[in-house]
Amino acid sequence: MEKKIPNNTITRDIKDLAAPTGNIYETAVILAQRANQIALAEKKELNKRLEEFRNERDTMEETFENKEQIDISKYFERQPKPSLVAISEFEDGELSFRFAKADGKTE
């Protein structure tokens, strides 16, 4: 079952968002890192799917006319933004994180 994530931003209470870490800045770093991971994974997936259509002899006109390629691109454009997915995962307790101690060791 796929989780329903809104495609637009919603207002959140910053205190609730910061509660798991105790610091909104640490929360922002965790969310940014997870969003970057998600974006990179989506980019790899998109490139993998579009690679099937790659042909050295394709002209620009042929590329724009390929309906399957356009459909794949539109599918990825309709996906929720990585930052919204990261926030949803964080709020649902699906992310695990740890903090580095001052001496360079992790907790």
BASE-818307 format. One record per residue (C-alpha): residue number from 0; x, y, z. Coordinates in nm, 3 decimals, m for minus. Layout:
<NUM,<X,Y,Z>>
...
This chain:
<0,<0.000,0.000,0.000>>
<1,<0.143,0.332,m0.106>>
<2,<0.138,0.610,0.150>>
<3,<m0.057,0.923,0.056>>
<4,<0.168,1.229,0.065>>
<5,<0.025,1.569,m0.027>>
<6,<0.169,1.737,m0.336>>
<7,<0.161,2.078,m0.176>>
<8,<0.294,2.221,0.145>>
<9,<0.091,2.226,0.462>>
<10,<0.139,2.435,0.773>>
<11,<0.309,2.251,1.056>>
<12,<0.377,2.348,1.416>>
<13,<0.752,2.398,1.440>>
<14,<0.754,2.278,1.802>>
<15,<0.599,1.946,1.701>>
<16,<0.846,1.908,1.416>>
<17,<1.142,1.978,1.644>>
<18,<1.019,1.754,1.928>>
<19,<1.203,1.432,1.827>>
<20,<1.541,1.607,1.817>>
<21,<1.483,1.891,2.062>>
<22,<1.624,2.139,1.811>>
<23,<1.465,2.274,1.494>>
<24,<1.804,2.318,1.326>>
<25,<1.897,1.954,1.380>>
<26,<1.556,1.857,1.245>>
<27,<1.614,2.075,0.938>>
<28,<1.949,1.905,0.872>>
<29,<1.795,1.559,0.906>>
<30,<1.511,1.650,0.670>>
<31,<1.747,1.809,0.416>>
<32,<1.974,1.505,0.411>>
<33,<1.681,1.267,0.367>>
<34,<1.530,1.486,0.093>>
<35,<1.865,1.478,m0.089>>
<36,<1.872,1.097,m0.064>>
<37,<1.519,1.074,m0.205>>
<38,<1.594,1.320,m0.487>>
<39,<1.907,1.129,m0.585>>
<40,<1.718,0.798,m0.589>>
<41,<1.441,0.950,m0.803>>
<42,<1.695,1.098,m1.043>>
<43,<1.867,0.760,m1.082>>
<44,<1.533,0.590,m1.143>>
<45,<1.429,0.849,m1.402>>
<46,<1.762,0.827,m1.584>>
<47,<1.741,0.447,m1.582>>
<48,<1.394,0.453,m1.737>>
<49,<1.484,0.717,m1.994>>
<50,<1.805,0.535,m2.089>>
<51,<1.588,0.274,m2.261>>
<52,<1.486,0.540,m2.513>>
<53,<1.834,0.676,m2.574>>
<54,<1.955,0.636,m2.929>>
<55,<2.259,0.812,m3.070>>
<56,<2.077,0.878,m3.396>>
<57,<1.776,1.046,m3.233>>
<58,<1.714,1.400,m3.335>>
<59,<1.558,1.653,m3.101>>
<60,<1.226,1.620,m3.287>>
<61,<1.218,1.245,m3.234>>
<62,<1.295,1.288,m2.865>>
<63,<1.006,1.531,m2.815>>
<64,<0.764,1.309,m3.005>>
<65,<0.827,0.993,m2.801>>
<66,<0.502,0.957,m2.603>>
<67,<0.630,0.687,m2.365>>
<68,<0.927,0.902,m2.270>>
<69,<0.700,1.199,m2.210>>
<70,<0.466,0.986,m1.996>>
<71,<0.756,0.869,m1.779>>
<72,<0.877,1.226,m1.731>>
<73,<0.527,1.345,m1.642>>
<74,<0.491,1.061,m1.390>>
<75,<0.803,1.177,m1.207>>
<76,<0.691,1.540,m1.222>>
<77,<0.365,1.447,m1.047>>
<78,<0.544,1.275,m0.759>>
<79,<0.554,1.465,m0.427>>
<80,<0.864,1.674,m0.373>>
<81,<1.144,1.495,m0.185>>
<82,<1.122,1.744,0.101>>
<83,<0.753,1.661,0.154>>
<84,<0.830,1.288,0.153>>
<85,<1.111,1.344,0.406>>
<86,<0.883,1.544,0.637>>
<87,<0.614,1.278,0.616>>
<88,<0.863,1.002,0.698>>
<89,<1.000,1.206,0.988>>
<90,<0.655,1.278,1.133>>
<91,<0.559,0.910,1.104>>
<92,<0.877,0.800,1.285>>
<93,<1.011,0.617,0.979>>
<94,<1.352,0.789,0.985>>
<95,<1.634,0.680,1.208>>
<96,<1.909,0.925,1.291>>
<97,<2.193,0.966,1.534>>
<98,<2.399,1.259,1.648>>
<99,<2.777,1.288,1.643>>
<100,<2.932,1.352,1.983>>
<101,<3.169,1.645,2.029>>
<102,<3.473,1.410,2.025>>
<103,<3.377,1.281,1.678>>
<104,<3.211,0.955,1.790>>
<105,<2.846,0.887,1.721>>
<106,<2.581,0.816,1.982>>
